[in-house]
Amino acid sequence: MKAEIIAVGSELLLGQITNTNAKFISSKLAEIGIDVYYQTVVGDNPARLDEVLTIARQRADVLIFTGGLGPTKDDMTKETIVKHIGTTLVSDDEALGYIQNYFERSGRVMTDNNKKQALVFKGAHVLPNRKGMAPGMAVEKDGVQYILLPGPPHEMEPMFTDAAIPYLLGATGNKEVITSRVLKFYGIGEADLEYRIQAILDKQTNPTVAPLATADAVTLRLTAKAQSTDEALALIAPIEEEIRAIVGEFIYGIDDDTLSSKAAELLIQNGWTISAAESLTAGLFTAELAGEPGIGASLEGGVIVYNEKVKISQLGVDSELLDEFGIVSEECAAALATSVQRKFATDIGVGLTGAAGPSPHDGEPVGTVWIGIAYKDEEPKTYKLFLSGSRNANRLRSARFALYYLIQLLTEIEGQN
Amino acid sequence: MKAEIIAVGSELLLGQITNTNAKFISSKLAEIGIDVYYQTVVGDNPARLDEVLTIARQRADVLIFTGGLGPTKDDMTKETIVKHIGTTLVSDDEALGYIQNYFERSGRVMTDNNKKQALVFKGAHVLPNRKGMAPGMAVEKDGVQYILLPGPPHEMEPMFTDAAIPYLLGATGNKEVITSRVLKFYGIGEADLEYRIQAILDKQTNPTVAPLATADAVTLRLTAKAQSTDEALALIAPIEEEIRAIVGEFIYGIDDDTLSSKAAELLIQNGWTISAAESLTAGLFTAELAGEPGIGASLEGGVIVYNEKVKISQLGVDSELLDEFGIVSEECAAALATSVQRKFATDIGVGLTGAAGPSPHDGEPVGTVWIGIAYKDEEPKTYKLFLSGSRNANRLRSARFALYYLIQLLTEIEGQN
């Protein structure tokens, strides 16, 4: 099946918003093996949408529309398509129920123009909207599937995943289950990762192994097709094992894990407390960790020691040590970690110091960062980074690397216990 | 003039990346009065790109292409268009110079396939690439403008602004200058802002006044057309004055100002030092401020007091005060501000405490936040927020509101001096 994604909305053409819906839908369709051939954006203009429809149904057999389902007169997606394909709009009780329910939940008064949103194509499959008012719909006409979805991503995304995908799987007669498992990496670049596992990438068809690089990390998505989820997972398991044997040290989690969620999980599950002393990151490390629900059980707090003299006055870091080794040094990172650990009486103390840029710091070149992690009364571990980004990219990467090394260390300690 | 933006790249159709280029180009074209009627995405497929070209040149007279200018065999934008419009490719000395220069700068060895990138349409206007290898180009054929740009946003954006926009202004014969001034707001919603200045929004045509809401803030863009920049600014000035008279209290800066850059500017220019004690934000406030170059002159550091007992042990906040008023209280915010100010011996101390969610904190409902700001030996100012977002949205908004109130207070003090 060939799909075209058609976004309707003048705000997209004015450059006021980005068409993230097209990316979301495309990635989900790729997972179920439907090829997207085109993405189109057109304004809130019935004549131009009609022309787009004429072109699209000649070159694709699944047309997915986003936007223009709301109650105002700008919203004309349904009305234009209904004329184009020669069907009628009928009020759908289920859809009206969603809308009434939405007004009840939000405590607002429902006006007449909102009833317009309950109109769906005759015979359409209604796609419930759990996050807003306008329901989606799906209908087949002359061999072409028309799927209409609301524009706001927080309404469209769950509707697409929960209702449109199952509908499309049914329509394609696809009885296979598609299951993915995502391996999350840190501390390795996309090119390096691909080079190391090239043999696995080359030979795989089921499961497929797809690398994806984001701003500062890489993931591998392993996707298998089979008659059941268990069978699909059984296809994935040996390939994951092969990958772990080669680059397992860089894998910090799976699926929805993030560096901070994984670190928080390890801390909370083991009942460990933590504090941090941050220089160049100035709170980024602690703030990321504090974003995780339940972290209050482990996170005591920290000290931001931005200027040299406060490293001495607030943490009692030895001024002679700073004179001898410098602020951007292994010794300073270790001293920050043990000082804050002692000061906050926590199991773990983390210290971060470095030259974020734009100019060298205390004689060390831009991008040099030292991380120290103290665990109970063991000798603190230290880690050195050489970063090459902008000032704020270097600061963020330093905080993320500290979370990554923390996960590595805590996983090791957990394994020993 | 009617424009269509055509992105070429299978990675877009697979949902691996978002088409941010279309948004960028659309917003820039809107500024110079060129209407975008369509945005199209097609894969790295010559036959389908050719069909897209046939459709596009019938419905638009400016076609802007992004992507597919690189050295690999996937890159076929130029080759497809050259056949379609019936011209030839010639090696351009200027373009070859850019590529050779790029290799020299990056210290890499230039291979033969890179010379392909120096091929441009015969008679084309070459658009220099300051950030990468592949030059862009612009050519007019049978009344249609073809503008080809590289795909990576960091290459495309400066090329579009610096070279494509002046080319288009020349092509449109537009001798007018277009100048914008952006007013940055915080602490007011888009709907409320529009309601308060509705009379101004309704009557304006030159300058136009365009509101734009981002995730947690609103801006107003005032855009004037005139024969010179000075004339355009003279048209903007009285309207800006009218707006400031109504909603000036919410304006914290202009153009590229951010909350943190504006706060940093006020601190550095006045030689004031600052420290912060953060509870729910856990470092977000200090980390945002630390993102500004030169802030080392003002920012001493801070304390993250995530758990109650560290508020007492690390900052010496009176335990009786916490018992009497609670952790989420005006009194606690003021005590955090004055304690950290004293501890770090700074001119200014900022305190943040609140219930970020998901559960109430110390009896206060989710979303209740108190901010305290102490300036020298004056009575600390306090501010209360009621936020309604998710846990992490509330944390980020609390840090931003603290920057906003800091800007307000410092501006007032600066005015008194």
Chai-1 contact restraints between the chains, C-beta under 6 A:
chainA,res_idxA,chainB,res_idxB,connection_type,confidence,min_distance_angstrom,max_distance_angstrom,comment,restraint_id
A,L13,B,S26,contact,1.0,0.0,6.0,A-B,restraint_1
A,L13,B,V36,contact,1.0,0.0,6.0,A-B,restraint_2
A,L14,B,A30,contact,1.0,0.0,6.0,A-B,restraint_3
A,G15,B,K23,contact,1.0,0.0,6.0,A-B,restraint_4
A,G15,B,S26,contact,1.0,0.0,6.0,A-B,restraint_5
A,G15,B,S27,contact,1.0,0.0,6.0,A-B,restraint_6
A,G15,B,A30,contact,1.0,0.0,6.0,A-B,restraint_7
A,T18,B,T20,contact,1.0,0.0,6.0,A-B,restraint_8
A,T18,B,K23,contact,1.0,0.0,6.0,A-B,restraint_9
A,N19,B,N19,contact,1.0,0.0,6.0,A-B,restraint_10
A,T20,B,T18,contact,1.0,0.0,6.0,A-B,restraint_11
A,K23,B,G15,contact,1.0,0.0,6.0,A-B,restraint_12
A,K23,B,T18,contact,1.0,0.0,6.0,A-B,restraint_13
A,S26,B,L13,contact,1.0,0.0,6.0,A-B,restraint_14
A,S26,B,G15,contact,1.0,0.0,6.0,A-B,restraint_15
A,S27,B,G15,contact,1.0,0.0,6.0,A-B,restraint_16
A,A30,B,L14,contact,1.0,0.0,6.0,A-B,restraint_17
A,A30,B,G15,contact,1.0,0.0,6.0,A-B,restraint_18
A,V36,B,L13,contact,1.0,0.0,6.0,A-B,restraint_19
A,Y38,B,V42,contact,1.0,0.0,6.0,A-B,restraint_20
A,Q39,B,V41,contact,1.0,0.0,6.0,A-B,restraint_21
A,T40,B,T40,contact,1.0,0.0,6.0,A-B,restraint_22
A,V41,B,Q39,contact,1.0,0.0,6.0,A-B,restraint_23
A,V42,B,Y38,contact,1.0,0.0,6.0,A-B,restraint_24
A,A282,B,T286,contact,1.0,0.0,6.0,A-B,restraint_25
A,A282,B,A287,contact,1.0,0.0,6.0,A-B,restraint_26
A,A282,B,A290,contact,1.0,0.0,6.0,A-B,restraint_27
A,G283,B,G283,contact,1.0,0.0,6.0,A-B,restraint_28
A,G283,B,T286,contact,1.0,0.0,6.0,A-B,restraint_29
A,G283,B,A287,contact,1.0,0.0,6.0,A-B,restraint_30
A,L284,B,A287,contact,1.0,0.0,6.0,A-B,restraint_31
A,T286,B,A282,contact,1.0,0.0,6.0,A-B,restraint_32
A,T286,B,G283,contact,1.0,0.0,6.0,A-B,restraint_33
A,T286,B,I304,contact,1.0,0.0,6.0,A-B,restraint_34
A,A287,B,A282,contact,1.0,0.0,6.0,A-B,restraint_35
A,A287,B,G283,contact,1.0,0.0,6.0,A-B,restraint_36
A,A287,B,L284,contact,1.0,0.0,6.0,A-B,restraint_37
A,A287,B,A287,contact,1.0,0.0,6.0,A-B,restraint_38
A,A290,B,A282,contact,1.0,0.0,6.0,A-B,restraint_39
A,G291,B,N392,contact,1.0,0.0,6.0,A-B,restraint_40
A,L299,B,Y306,contact,1.0,0.0,6.0,A-B,restraint_41
A,E300,B,N307,contact,1.0,0.0,6.0,A-B,restraint_42
A,E300,B,V310,contact,1.0,0.0,6.0,A-B,restraint_43
A,G301,B,I304,contact,1.0,0.0,6.0,A-B,restraint_44
A,G301,B,V305,contact,1.0,0.0,6.0,A-B,restraint_45
A,G301,B,Y306,contact,1.0,0.0,6.0,A-B,restraint_46
A,G301,B,V310,contact,1.0,0.0,6.0,A-B,restraint_47
A,G302,B,I304,contact,1.0,0.0,6.0,A-B,restraint_48
A,V303,B,V303,contact,1.0,0.0,6.0,A-B,restraint_49
A,I304,B,T286,contact,1.0,0.0,6.0,A-B,restraint_50
A,I304,B,G301,contact,1.0,0.0,6.0,A-B,restraint_51
A,I304,B,G302,contact,1.0,0.0,6.0,A-B,restraint_52
A,V305,B,G301,contact,1.0,0.0,6.0,A-B,restraint_53
A,Y306,B,L299,contact,1.0,0.0,6.0,A-B,restraint_54
A,Y306,B,G301,contact,1.0,0.0,6.0,A-B,restraint_55
A,N307,B,E300,contact,1.0,0.0,6.0,A-B,restraint_56
A,V310,B,E300,contact,1.0,0.0,6.0,A-B,restraint_57
A,V310,B,G301,contact,1.0,0.0,6.0,A-B,restraint_58
A,N392,B,G291,contact,1.0,0.0,6.0,A-B,restraint_59
